[in-house]
Amino acid sequence: MLLPNPTAGFTDPLALLAGCHRRIAGFCDTLERLDDHLRKAGGDAAARTAAERIMAYFDRAAPLHHADEEIDLLPLLRLRVETPDARASVAAWARRIAAEHREQGASWARLRPELVALREGRTERLVHAAAFIDMERSHYRFEDADVFPLARRVLQRGDIETLGRAMARRRDVPYTPEPKDARTR
């Protein structure tokens, strides 16, 4: 599933991005449990299924999420912050996020072959999982604590729609705005 939260729609893209972080947190928890599971039960069907689900998410949804942030969210934030200090902070965040996304991609490239081997019954070790988990958690916690709260404060209704439309287009799904009366409730 590419959408992180089936209850959030593209009309609430910040909730979608936050939902993605909750999914990442869940996959990190699964990776931690998977390591213990492998020691106790080996690469059984449950372990192989977990590996498949983790790969499905990080192969498809994670790159889309990174693009949502780098290509759409951060440029919108740069447009809306008003003070030089805030602009400097957002610019620094953009550099940090882009660098961390590259590092996350490299970490995923090290972990993924281990999950493929597990799925195919060829291994029972995930030596790169801990580093991947630490990196992912650090990254989404930073965004949840700093980036998303600012976005909720400064983005305007048109910005939210622009972000939601871009995210829908990136996933090749239609953008369906809320009925006018739903927005006034």
N, CA, C and O of each residue as an XYZ file, in Angstrom:
740
protein
N       0.834     -1.178      0.000
C       0.000      0.000      0.000
C       0.877      1.239      0.000
O       1.761      1.363      0.848
N       0.661      2.134     -0.904
C       1.494      3.315     -1.006
C       1.047      4.428     -0.072
O       1.880      5.213      0.382
N      -0.214      4.515      0.222
C      -0.695      5.559      1.114
C      -0.501      5.132      2.561
O      -0.900      4.034      2.950
N       0.117      6.008      3.364
C       0.452      5.603      4.717
C      -0.725      5.520      5.671
O      -0.660      4.758      6.636
N      -1.786      6.259      5.450
C      -2.898      6.285      6.393
C      -4.193      6.329      5.602
O      -4.514      7.363      5.018
N      -4.945      5.238      5.565
C      -6.142      5.220      4.739
C      -7.207      6.211      5.182
O      -8.121      6.496      4.408
N      -7.129      6.747      6.396
C      -8.119      7.716      6.830
C      -7.751      9.133      6.415
O      -8.614     10.011      6.399
N      -6.492      9.373      6.082
C      -6.073     10.694      5.623
C      -6.082     10.708      4.107
O      -5.735      9.720      3.460
N      -6.482     11.833      3.553
C      -6.502     11.962      2.108
C      -5.549     13.043      1.656
O      -4.901     13.698      2.473
N      -5.466     13.225      0.363
C      -4.551     14.218     -0.177
C      -4.982     15.637      0.148
O      -4.199     16.572     -0.021
N      -6.217     15.816      0.613
C      -6.626     17.140      1.061
C      -5.998     17.478      2.410
O      -6.055     18.626      2.850
N      -5.406     16.498      3.061
C      -4.670     16.708      4.314
C      -3.280     16.082      4.173
O      -2.967     15.098      4.843
N      -2.452     16.656      3.300
C      -1.159     16.030      3.008
C      -0.218     15.970      4.205
O       0.617     15.070      4.284
N      -0.339     16.908      5.134
C       0.530     16.840      6.312
C       0.176     15.629      7.166
O       1.057     15.007      7.760
N      -1.107     15.291      7.232
C      -1.505     14.071      7.941
C      -0.993     12.837      7.211
O      -0.607     11.856      7.848
N      -0.985     12.877      5.876
C      -0.427     11.748      5.119
C       1.057     11.580      5.416
O       1.527     10.462      5.627
N       1.794     12.684      5.432
C       3.225     12.612      5.720
C       3.463     12.101      7.143
O       4.342     11.267      7.361
N       2.689     12.591      8.106
C       2.814     12.109      9.483
C       2.430     10.633      9.570
O       3.052      9.871     10.311
N       1.404     10.230      8.814
C       1.011      8.823      8.782
C       2.115      7.947      8.231
O       2.309      6.819      8.685
N       2.830      8.461      7.264
C       3.973      7.733      6.710
C       5.012      7.504      7.809
O       5.595      6.424      7.906
N       5.238      8.524      8.630
C       6.194      8.365      9.730
C       5.724      7.308     10.727
O       6.540      6.560     11.265
N       4.431      7.240     10.972
C       3.912      6.197     11.870
C       4.144      4.808     11.259
O       4.474      3.856     11.967
N       3.969      4.709      9.951
C       4.235      3.423      9.287
C       5.718      3.068      9.384
O       6.067      1.919      9.656
N       6.581      4.047      9.163
C       8.025      3.809      9.277
C       8.357      3.350     10.695
O       9.141      2.420     10.884
N       7.762      4.002     11.684
C       7.993      3.595     13.075
C       7.561      2.143     13.279
O       8.254      1.373     13.944
N       6.433      1.779     12.715
C       5.968      0.395     12.825
C       6.908     -0.586     12.149
O       7.160     -1.671     12.673
N       7.432     -0.210     10.982
C       8.374     -1.097     10.301
C       9.688     -1.199     11.070
O      10.318     -2.256     11.081
N      10.105     -0.108     11.712
C      11.307     -0.178     12.556
C      11.077     -1.135     13.723
O      11.944     -1.944     14.053
N       9.907     -1.038     14.343
C       9.576     -1.963     15.429
C       9.580     -3.408     14.921
O      10.094     -4.305     15.590
N       9.009     -3.625     13.743
C       8.983     -4.968     13.158
C      10.398     -5.475     12.901
O      10.704     -6.634     13.181
N      11.258     -4.612     12.371
C      12.646     -5.017     12.132
C      13.333     -5.429     13.429
O      14.086     -6.403     13.451
N      13.078     -4.695     14.506
C      13.666     -5.075     15.795
C      13.146     -6.436     16.259
O      13.917     -7.289     16.699
N      11.843     -6.625     16.156
C      11.269     -7.916     16.558
C      11.735     -9.034     15.628
O      11.926    -10.172     16.057
N      11.912     -8.700     14.367
C      12.330     -9.706     13.390
C      13.703    -10.264     13.737
O      13.933    -11.467     13.614
N      14.598     -9.418     14.161
C      15.933     -9.879     14.530
C      15.845    -10.904     15.661
O      16.490    -11.950     15.603
N      15.054    -10.607     16.679
C      14.859    -11.541     17.790
C      14.158    -12.815     17.307
O      14.530    -13.923     17.692
N      13.154    -12.644     16.472
C      12.403    -13.781     15.929
C      13.336    -14.729     15.157
O      13.227    -15.949     15.275
N      14.238    -14.160     14.378
C      15.162    -14.987     13.599
C      16.054    -15.838     14.495
O      16.349    -16.991     14.180
N      16.477    -15.260     15.611
C      17.312    -16.032     16.544
C      16.536    -17.178     17.167
O      17.092    -18.249     17.409
N      15.243    -16.956     17.430
C      14.436    -17.973     18.121
C      13.771    -18.968     17.174
O      13.746    -20.167     17.451
N      13.233    -18.474     16.058
C      12.423    -19.339     15.184
C      13.006    -19.502     13.792
O      12.512    -20.305     13.000
N      14.046    -18.754     13.491
C      14.628    -18.851     12.158
C      13.783    -18.118     11.133
O      12.853    -17.387     11.474
N      14.121    -18.325      9.892
C      13.446    -17.644      8.787
C      12.169    -18.329      8.377
O      12.048    -18.791      7.242
N      11.220    -18.403      9.273
C       9.947    -19.076      8.990
C       9.041    -18.195      8.113
O       9.441    -17.121      7.664
N       7.832    -18.669      7.886
C       6.890    -17.957      7.017
C       6.586    -16.563      7.540
O       6.475    -15.621      6.755
N       6.449    -16.415      8.855
C       6.161    -15.098      9.430
C       7.317    -14.134      9.171
O       7.093    -12.966      8.851
N       8.537    -14.612      9.306
C       9.707    -13.775      9.054
C       9.780    -13.376      7.579
O      10.089    -12.231      7.250
N       9.493    -14.328      6.705
C       9.532    -14.032      5.267
C       8.447    -13.024      4.888
O       8.684    -12.136      4.069
N       7.273    -13.157      5.472
C       6.192    -12.208      5.198
C       6.562    -10.818      5.695
O       6.322     -9.828      5.003
N       7.138    -10.735      6.875
C       7.571     -9.439      7.411
C       8.611     -8.803      6.495
O       8.539     -7.608      6.208
N       9.568     -9.591      6.038
C      10.590     -9.073      5.126
C       9.950     -8.531      3.849
O      10.330     -7.464      3.364
N       8.991     -9.258      3.313
C       8.314     -8.835      2.081
C       7.581     -7.512      2.281
O       7.650     -6.630      1.425
N       6.893     -7.370      3.385
C       6.145     -6.127      3.651
C       7.072     -4.941      3.850
O       6.795     -3.841      3.371
N       8.162     -5.160      4.551
C       9.138     -4.092      4.764
C       9.724     -3.650      3.422
O       9.848     -2.455      3.151
N      10.082     -4.622      2.592
C      10.640     -4.280      1.275
C       9.617     -3.546      0.423
O       9.964     -2.577     -0.253
N       8.388     -3.977      0.440
C       7.356     -3.324     -0.366
C       7.237     -1.859      0.017
O       7.114     -0.998     -0.855
N       7.273     -1.572      1.295
C       7.147     -0.182      1.726
C       8.381      0.639      1.344
O       8.254      1.686      0.709
N       9.550      0.179      1.720
C      10.748      0.992      1.519
C      11.197      1.033      0.063
O      11.938      1.938     -0.321
N      10.769      0.084     -0.750
C      11.071      0.146     -2.182
C      10.186      1.156     -2.908
O      10.639      1.828     -3.835
N       8.924      1.263     -2.489
C       7.980      2.088     -3.243
C       7.572      3.364     -2.516
O       7.731      4.457     -3.059
N       7.058      3.245     -1.321
C       6.474      4.402     -0.637
C       7.527      5.365     -0.091
O       7.343      6.579     -0.171
N       8.605      4.859      0.451
C       9.610      5.740      1.051
C      10.198      6.727      0.034
O      10.315      7.909      0.357
N      10.573      6.300     -1.176
C      11.081      7.284     -2.141
C      10.036      8.354     -2.505
O      10.390      9.512     -2.730
N       8.781      7.978     -2.562
C       7.727      8.957     -2.833
C       7.632      9.956     -1.685
O       7.496     11.159     -1.910
N       7.704      9.460     -0.477
C       7.661     10.313      0.712
C       8.832     11.298      0.708
O       8.649     12.480      0.998
N      10.007     10.825      0.387
C      11.174     11.710      0.334
C      10.971     12.799     -0.713
O      11.292     13.962     -0.467
N      10.446     12.437     -1.864
C      10.179     13.437     -2.907
C       9.128     14.440     -2.442
O       9.254     15.636     -2.704
N       8.099     13.965     -1.756
C       7.072     14.875     -1.232
C       7.720     15.971     -0.387
O       7.380     17.148     -0.509
N       8.643     15.574      0.456
C       9.279     16.533      1.357
C      10.250     17.446      0.615
O      10.186     18.667      0.759
N      11.145     16.866     -0.172
C      12.193     17.659     -0.811
C      11.672     18.536     -1.950
O      12.063     19.697     -2.070
N      10.807     17.992     -2.770
C      10.365     18.696     -3.979
C       9.207     19.643     -3.698
O       9.093     20.690     -4.335
N       8.351     19.283     -2.750
C       7.135     20.072     -2.554
C       7.042     20.760     -1.194
O       6.855     21.975     -1.138
N       7.166     20.019     -0.111
C       6.946     20.607      1.213
C       7.969     21.689      1.555
O       7.589     22.809      1.900
N       9.242     21.373      1.465
C      10.264     22.335      1.887
C      10.271     23.607      1.032
O      10.427     24.694      1.588
N      10.111     23.523     -0.279
C      10.000     24.770     -1.050
C       8.791     25.623     -0.636
O       8.876     26.850     -0.613
N       7.681     24.979     -0.314
C       6.519     25.742      0.165
C       6.831     26.421      1.493
O       6.443     27.569      1.709
N       7.522     25.727      2.376
C       7.912     26.344      3.644
C       8.819     27.550      3.416
O       8.661     28.584      4.065
N       9.769     27.413      2.492
C      10.678     28.537      2.204
C       9.900     29.749      1.721
O      10.277     30.884      2.011
N       8.817     29.522      0.988
C       7.994     30.630      0.507
C       7.234     31.327      1.631
O       6.983     32.529      1.552
N       6.869     30.596      2.666
C       5.960     31.128      3.682
C       6.624     31.686      4.933
O       6.026     32.522      5.612
N       7.831     31.257      5.260
C       8.461     31.814      6.453
C       8.866     33.250      6.167
O       9.237     33.589      5.043
N       8.793     34.088      7.186
C       8.928     35.523      6.939
C      10.230     36.140      7.415
O      10.664     37.148      6.856
N      10.861     35.579      8.415
C      12.054     36.223      8.952
C      13.311     35.610      8.351
O      13.300     34.454      7.928
N      14.386     36.376      8.311
C      15.655     35.815      7.820
C      16.097     34.582      8.620
O      16.604     33.619      8.045
N      15.905     34.614      9.934
C      16.284     33.452     10.750
C      15.469     32.222     10.376
O      16.009     31.121     10.277
N      14.168     32.409     10.167
C      13.308     31.280      9.788
C      13.699     30.757      8.407
O      13.730     29.547      8.184
N      14.000     31.676      7.476
C      14.435     31.231      6.141
C      15.739     30.445      6.232
O      15.911     29.440      5.542
N      16.649     30.898      7.075
C      17.926     30.189      7.252
C      17.684     28.807      7.869
O      18.328     27.834      7.479
N      16.764     28.719      8.823
C      16.455     27.422      9.440
C      15.871     26.455      8.419
O      16.266     25.291      8.360
N      14.934     26.939      7.620
C      14.311     26.066      6.619
C      15.343     25.638      5.578
O      15.333     24.488      5.141
N      16.223     26.538      5.180
C      17.275     26.170      4.223
C      18.197     25.102      4.823
O      18.581     24.154      4.138
N      18.547     25.258      6.093
C      19.388     24.257      6.763
C      18.645     22.927      6.872
O      19.233     21.865      6.672
N      17.353     22.988      7.190
C      16.552     21.765      7.255
C      16.536     21.069      5.902
O      16.669     19.848      5.825
N      16.374     21.845      4.837
C      16.317     21.260      3.490
C      17.620     20.528      3.174
O      17.599     19.423      2.631
N      18.748     21.142      3.511
C      20.042     20.477      3.286
C      20.154     19.216      4.138
O      20.590     18.170      3.658
N      19.761     19.324      5.398
C      19.838     18.164      6.298
C      18.940     17.031      5.802
O      19.364     15.877      5.751
N      17.723     17.356      5.444
C      16.776     16.329      5.010
C      17.266     15.657      3.736
O      17.210     14.432      3.625
N      17.746     16.437      2.772
C      18.257     15.843      1.529
C      19.438     14.922      1.823
O      19.527     13.830      1.262
N      20.341     15.353      2.695
C      21.503     14.519      3.039
C      21.056     13.247      3.760
O      21.563     12.160      3.480
N      20.114     13.384      4.680
C      19.641     12.200      5.403
C      18.895     11.250      4.476
O      19.005     10.033      4.620
N      18.142     11.788      3.536
C      17.457     10.908      2.576
C      18.478     10.108      1.769
O      18.270      8.923      1.511
N      19.577     10.746      1.370
C      20.626     10.012      0.643
C      21.225      8.918      1.536
O      21.439      7.790      1.091
N      21.493      9.267      2.799
C      22.056      8.292      3.737
C      21.066      7.151      3.996
O      21.464      5.990      4.088
N      19.796      7.481      4.112
C      18.781      6.446      4.304
C      18.744      5.514      3.089
O      18.617      4.299      3.238
N      18.854      6.082      1.904
C      18.884      5.257      0.694
C      20.075      4.311      0.688
O      19.949      3.147      0.307
N      21.225      4.808      1.107
C      22.422      3.956      1.158
C      22.270      2.874      2.224
O      22.676      1.731      2.017
N      21.690      3.235      3.351
C      21.472      2.250      4.412
C      20.474      1.188      3.959
O      20.653      0.003      4.239
N      19.422      1.614      3.259
C      18.446      0.670      2.711
C      19.123     -0.268      1.713
O      18.825     -1.462      1.680
N      20.023      0.266      0.909
C      20.722     -0.557     -0.088
C      21.575     -1.643      0.585
O      21.814     -2.695     -0.007
N      22.030     -1.394      1.807
C      22.783     -2.422      2.543
C      21.846     -3.446      3.198
O      22.159     -4.636      3.240
N      20.701     -2.983      3.705
C      19.776     -3.873      4.401
C      18.937     -4.708      3.444
O      18.668     -5.875      3.730
N      18.527     -4.155      2.339
C      17.594     -4.825      1.442
C      18.063     -6.213      1.000
O      17.260     -7.146      1.030
N      19.331     -6.397      0.587
C      19.761     -7.749      0.184
C      19.617     -8.784      1.310
O      19.378     -9.961      1.040
N      19.759     -8.353      2.554
C      19.572     -9.267      3.673
C      18.107     -9.692      3.767
O      17.812    -10.849      4.063
N      17.187     -8.750      3.515
C      15.756     -9.080      3.542
C      15.382     -9.971      2.364
O      14.558    -10.875      2.502
N      15.985     -9.717      1.207
C      15.748    -10.583      0.043
C      16.211    -11.996      0.364
O      15.499    -12.964      0.094
N      17.398    -12.116      0.937
C      17.922    -13.442      1.295
C      17.017    -14.118      2.320
O      16.781    -15.323      2.237
N      16.511    -13.356      3.281
C      15.586    -13.914      4.265
C      14.310    -14.391      3.575
O      13.847    -15.505      3.821
N      13.751    -13.559      2.722
C      12.524    -13.932      2.002
C      12.721    -15.212      1.201
O      11.797    -16.015      1.070
N      13.915    -15.403      0.668
C      14.211    -16.578     -0.155
C      14.765    -17.745      0.658
O      15.161    -18.764      0.092
N      14.794    -17.599      1.987
C      15.240    -18.694      2.847
C      16.740    -18.907      2.843
O      17.203    -19.995      3.185
N      17.513    -17.900      2.465
C      18.958    -18.064      2.373
C      19.735    -17.475      3.546
O      20.953    -17.638      3.611
N      19.067    -16.799      4.470
C      19.784    -16.230      5.612
C      18.861    -16.095      6.803
O      17.637    -16.115      6.673
N      19.465    -15.960      7.948
C      18.711    -15.735      9.175
C      19.370    -14.642      9.993
O      19.267    -14.629     11.219
N      20.054    -13.714      9.310
C      20.734    -12.603      9.989
C      20.435    -11.303      9.270
O      20.379    -11.248      8.042
N      20.244    -10.260     10.061
C      20.050     -8.914      9.523
C      21.076     -7.993     10.180
O      20.761     -7.283     11.135
N      22.284     -8.008      9.669
C      23.367     -7.265     10.315
C      23.241     -5.757     10.132
O      23.804     -5.000     10.923
N      22.522     -5.303      9.116
C      22.405     -3.870      8.859
C      21.101     -3.255      9.376
O      20.846     -2.070      9.158
N      20.295     -4.037     10.046
C      18.988     -3.534     10.500
C      19.122     -2.447     11.565
O      18.429     -1.433     11.481
N      19.978     -2.622     12.550
C      20.071     -1.667     13.655
C      20.455     -0.272     13.168
O      19.869      0.719     13.602
N      21.422     -0.194     12.283
C      21.834      1.114     11.764
C      20.695      1.765     10.976
O      20.461      2.968     11.094
N      19.999      0.974     10.184
C      18.867      1.484      9.412
C      17.774      2.006     10.344
O      17.239      3.095     10.134
N      17.449      1.231     11.362
C      16.416      1.628     12.320
C      16.787      2.943     13.006
O      15.960      3.850     13.097
N      18.014      3.047     13.484
C      18.453      4.266     14.172
C      18.351      5.487     13.260
O      17.900      6.551     13.683
N      18.767      5.325     12.024
C      18.729      6.423     11.070
C      17.292      6.856     10.784
O      16.981      8.047     10.785
N      16.433      5.891     10.543
C      15.030      6.199     10.249
C      14.367      6.920     11.414
O      13.689      7.930     11.223
N      14.563      6.402     12.614
C      13.924      7.010     13.788
C      14.416      8.430     14.026
O      13.618      9.328     14.296
N      15.695      8.634     13.927
C      16.245      9.974     14.122
C      15.641     10.948     13.109
O      15.289     12.078     13.448
N      15.531     10.498     11.887
C      15.028     11.357     10.817
C      13.562     11.729     11.018
O      13.217     12.910     10.986
N      12.695     10.736     11.223
C      11.279     11.094     11.329
C      10.994     11.846     12.626
O      10.077     12.667     12.667
N      11.748     11.587     13.669
C      11.533     12.349     14.912
C      11.878     13.814     14.723
O      11.174     14.685     15.234
N      12.947     14.099     13.996
C      13.304     15.488     13.691
C      12.188     16.161     12.897
O      11.767     17.268     13.232
N      11.719     15.507     11.867
C      10.667     16.116     11.054
C       9.384     16.302     11.850
O       8.730     17.338     11.735
N       9.017     15.314     12.652
C       7.801     15.425     13.464
C       7.898     16.554     14.487
O       6.911     17.239     14.752
N       9.081     16.747     15.059
C       9.255     17.753     16.113
C       9.447     19.161     15.568
O       9.023     20.129     16.200
N      10.079     19.291     14.406
C      10.445     20.620     13.915
C       9.742     21.023     12.618
O       9.136     22.091     12.543
N       9.825     20.176     11.611
C       9.356     20.560     10.275
C       7.831     20.594     10.199
O       7.262     21.596      9.767
N       7.173     19.534     10.604
C       5.716     19.468     10.459
C       4.991     20.518     11.301
O       4.030     21.111     10.809
N       5.407     20.779     12.556
C       4.722     21.845     13.298
C       4.828     23.212     12.603
O       3.856     23.966     12.575
N       5.994     23.529     12.049
C       6.119     24.785     11.317
C       5.206     24.782     10.098
O       4.545     25.782      9.815
N       5.164     23.682      9.386
C       4.308     23.596      8.202
C       2.844     23.831      8.577
O       2.119     24.529      7.868
N       2.423     23.252      9.680
C       1.025     23.443     10.104
C       0.736     24.898     10.449
O      -0.388     25.370     10.275
N       1.749     25.610     10.938
C       1.547     27.010     11.310
C       1.563     27.951     10.114
O       0.775     28.896     10.062
N       2.449     27.705      9.150
C       2.660     28.731      8.129
C       2.040     28.440      6.768
O       1.791     29.370      6.000
N       1.787     27.184      6.452
C       1.225     26.901      5.132
C      -0.221     27.361      5.063
O      -0.999     27.188      6.000
N      -0.549     27.942      3.946
C      -1.895     28.445      3.721
C      -2.727     27.381      3.010
O      -2.200     26.382      2.521
N      -4.026     27.616      2.966
C      -4.933     26.640      2.359
C      -4.500     26.291      0.923
O      -4.515     25.122      0.540
N      -4.124     27.276      0.154
C      -3.670     27.016     -1.218
C      -2.396     26.192     -1.254
O      -2.217     25.358     -2.142
N      -1.509     26.421     -0.292
C      -0.275     25.631     -0.207
C      -0.587     24.172      0.094
O       0.008     23.263     -0.485
N      -1.533     23.963      1.011
C      -1.933     22.602      1.375
C      -2.506     21.894      0.155
O      -2.209     20.725     -0.091
N      -3.328     22.607     -0.605
C      -3.894     21.998     -1.812
C      -2.799     21.704     -2.832
O      -2.800     20.639     -3.449
N      -1.874     22.629     -3.013
C      -0.756     22.419     -3.944
C       0.048     21.182     -3.539
O       0.391     20.353     -4.381
N       0.343     21.069     -2.254
C       1.094     19.917     -1.750
C       0.312     18.630     -1.973
O       0.869     17.642     -2.451
N      -0.963     18.631     -1.635
C      -1.790     17.435     -1.811
C      -1.900     17.022     -3.264
O      -1.821     15.836     -3.586
N      -2.081     17.992     -4.139
C      -2.169     17.681     -5.577
C      -0.862     17.088     -6.091
O      -0.873     16.134     -6.868
N       0.264     17.652     -5.658
C       1.566     17.136     -6.092
C       1.785     15.705     -5.599
O       2.304     14.859     -6.328
N       1.386     15.450     -4.365
C       1.547     14.103     -3.811
C       0.665     13.103     -4.557
O       1.097     11.985     -4.841
N      -0.551     13.495     -4.870
C      -1.450     12.609     -5.628
C      -0.885     12.348     -7.020
O      -0.878     11.210     -7.489
N      -0.418     13.388     -7.671
C       0.150     13.245     -9.024
C       1.371     12.315     -9.004
O       1.547     11.488     -9.899
N       2.195     12.461     -7.987
C       3.397     11.609     -7.863
C       3.011     10.129     -7.760
O       3.759      9.258     -8.204
N       1.864      9.853     -7.184
C       1.396      8.474     -7.014
C       0.437      8.055     -8.124
O      -0.096      6.945     -8.123
N       0.232      8.961     -9.061
C      -0.644      8.707    -10.206
C      -2.058      8.326     -9.762
O      -2.666      7.393    -10.289
N      -2.558      9.071     -8.783
C      -3.946      8.897     -8.330
C      -4.654     10.244     -8.418
O      -4.004     11.288     -8.357
N      -5.971     10.234     -8.558
C      -6.690     11.503     -8.666
C      -6.699     12.260     -7.344
O      -6.741     11.668     -6.266
N      -6.659     13.555     -7.454
C      -6.832     14.425     -6.294
C      -8.311     14.746     -6.210
O      -8.889     15.284     -7.155
N      -8.919     14.423     -5.098
C     -10.343     14.664     -4.924
C     -10.533     15.625     -3.765
O     -10.410     15.228     -2.606
N     -10.829     16.884     -4.061
C     -11.021     17.841     -2.963
C     -12.275     17.503     -2.164
O     -13.211     16.875     -2.658
N     -12.254     17.947     -0.906
C     -13.424     17.746     -0.059
C     -14.579     18.566     -0.620
O     -14.361     19.619     -1.218
N     -15.806     18.089     -0.430
C     -16.948     18.924     -0.816
C     -16.896     20.245     -0.056
O     -16.453     20.295      1.092
N     -17.347     21.299     -0.698
C     -17.255     22.628     -0.116
C     -17.867     22.688      1.288
O     -17.293     23.318      2.177
N     -19.017     22.046      1.501
C     -19.658     22.094      2.811
C     -18.849     21.345      3.879
O     -18.983     21.658      5.062
N     -18.022     20.374      3.503
C     -17.204     19.634      4.468
C     -16.115     20.525      5.024
O     -15.713     20.348      6.173
N     -15.614     21.494      4.232
C     -14.537     22.371      4.693
C     -15.035     23.426      5.680
O     -14.235     23.997      6.421
N     -16.318     23.689      5.703
C     -16.838     24.728      6.571
C     -17.262     24.193      7.929
O     -17.632     24.977      8.804
N     -17.220     22.907      8.126
C     -17.618     22.330      9.426
C     -16.594     22.570     10.475
O     -16.772     22.152     11.619
